[in-house]
Amino acid sequence: MAITSDGTQSFGIQDSPVTISGVAYICESMSYTYGSNVPEVADSNGEAIGRTVVPSPVEFSATVQYSTDSTATAPNPVIGAEMTTNTTNGRNNDVWVLTEVGDAQSQGDYAKCSISGYAKLN
């Protein structure tokens, strides 16, 4: 039996769906990481005299769902693919590059997999 959306009930999280290589995927969960590097500044003797905070590229991890129905099969995402998000608050509206794709787990007419990546620079 195929999964059919009837009415206005959305599936997935509020910022779902996401688009990967032109295909829409339901986003079950997503998190963003705003990290940094903290290198030490040393004097001529190698003694630490300070630190500075250097922001790292924004990274994400997510679990996406997609159909395995023979009439609407979406491909498993691939490393290097680009994902577009349209978040509710606008903070993470960006293009992302996939760096990791987990094995697909299927159940009935849909499958899901874990993905992660970073915000594309330009």
MONOR-V289811 format. One record per pair of residues at least 4 apart in sequence whose C-alpha atoms are under 7 Angstrom apart, sorted by the first residue. I is the first residue (numbers start at 1). GAP is how many residues later the second one is. D is the distance in whole Angstrom. If there is no record, write none. Layout:
BEGIN
I,GAP,D ; I,GAP,D
END
This chain:
BEGIN
2,67,7 ; 2,107,6 ; 3,106,7 ; 12,4,6 ; 12,14,6 ; 12,15,5 ; 12,16,5 ; 13,14,6 ; 13,15,6 ; 13,16,6 ; 15,71,6 ; 15,72,5 ; 15,73,6 ; 16,10,6 ; 16,11,5 ; 17,7,6 ; 17,8,5 ; 17,9,5 ; 17,10,6 ; 18,6,6 ; 18,7,5 ; 18,8,7 ; 18,9,7 ; 18,65,7 ; 18,66,6 ; 18,67,5 ; 19,4,5 ; 19,5,4 ; 19,6,6 ; 19,64,5 ; 19,65,5 ; 19,66,7 ; 20,4,6 ; 20,61,7 ; 20,62,6 ; 20,63,4 ; 20,64,6 ; 21,60,6 ; 21,61,6 ; 21,62,7 ; 25,39,6 ; 25,40,6 ; 25,41,6 ; 26,38,6 ; 26,39,5 ; 26,40,6 ; 27,36,6 ; 27,37,4 ; 27,38,6 ; 28,35,5 ; 28,36,6 ; 28,37,7 ; 29,33,5 ; 29,34,5 ; 30,31,6 ; 30,32,4 ; 30,33,7 ; 31,29,6 ; 31,30,5 ; 31,31,6 ; 32,26,7 ; 32,27,6 ; 32,28,4 ; 32,29,7 ; 33,25,6 ; 33,26,5 ; 33,27,6 ; 34,22,7 ; 34,24,5 ; 34,25,7 ; 35,20,6 ; 35,21,5 ; 35,23,7 ; 36,17,6 ; 36,18,5 ; 36,19,4 ; 36,20,5 ; 37,16,6 ; 37,17,5 ; 37,18,6 ; 37,19,7 ; 38,13,6 ; 38,14,6 ; 38,15,5 ; 38,16,6 ; 39,12,6 ; 39,13,6 ; 40,8,6 ; 40,10,6 ; 40,11,4 ; 40,12,7 ; 41,7,6 ; 41,8,6 ; 41,9,5 ; 41,10,6 ; 42,4,5 ; 42,5,5 ; 42,6,4 ; 42,7,5 ; 43,4,6 ; 43,5,7 ; 43,6,6 ; 57,61,7 ; 57,62,7 ; 58,60,6 ; 58,61,6 ; 59,58,6 ; 59,59,4 ; 59,60,6 ; 60,56,5 ; 60,57,6 ; 60,58,6 ; 61,54,6 ; 61,55,4 ; 61,56,7 ; 62,52,6 ; 62,53,5 ; 62,54,6 ; 63,49,7 ; 63,50,6 ; 63,51,4 ; 63,52,6 ; 64,48,5 ; 64,49,6 ; 64,50,6 ; 65,45,7 ; 65,46,6 ; 65,47,4 ; 65,48,7 ; 66,8,6 ; 66,44,5 ; 66,45,5 ; 66,46,6 ; 67,5,6 ; 67,6,5 ; 67,7,6 ; 67,42,6 ; 67,43,4 ; 67,44,6 ; 68,4,7 ; 68,5,5 ; 68,6,7 ; 68,41,5 ; 68,42,5 ; 68,43,6 ; 69,4,5 ; 69,40,5 ; 77,24,7 ; 78,23,6 ; 79,19,5 ; 79,20,5 ; 79,21,6 ; 79,22,6 ; 80,17,6 ; 80,18,5 ; 80,19,6 ; 81,16,6 ; 81,17,6 ; 82,13,6 ; 82,14,6 ; 82,15,5 ; 82,16,6 ; 83,12,6 ; 83,13,5 ; 83,14,6 ; 84,10,6 ; 84,11,5 ; 84,12,6 ; 85,8,5 ; 85,9,6 ; 85,10,7 ; 86,4,7 ; 86,7,5 ; 87,4,7 ; 87,5,6 ; 87,6,6 ; 94,25,7 ; 95,24,6 ; 95,25,6 ; 96,21,6 ; 96,22,5 ; 96,23,4 ; 96,24,5 ; 97,20,5 ; 97,21,6 ; 97,22,6 ; 97,23,6 ; 98,17,7 ; 98,18,6 ; 98,19,4 ; 98,20,7 ; 99,17,6 ; 99,18,5 ; 100,15,5 ; 100,16,5 ; 100,17,7 ; 101,13,6 ; 101,14,5 ; 101,15,7 ; 102,11,5 ; 102,12,5 ; 102,13,6 ; 103,10,6 ; 104,7,6 ; 104,8,6 ; 104,9,5 ; 105,6,5 ; 105,7,5 ; 105,8,6 ; 106,4,6 ; 106,5,4 ; 106,6,6 ; 107,4,6
END
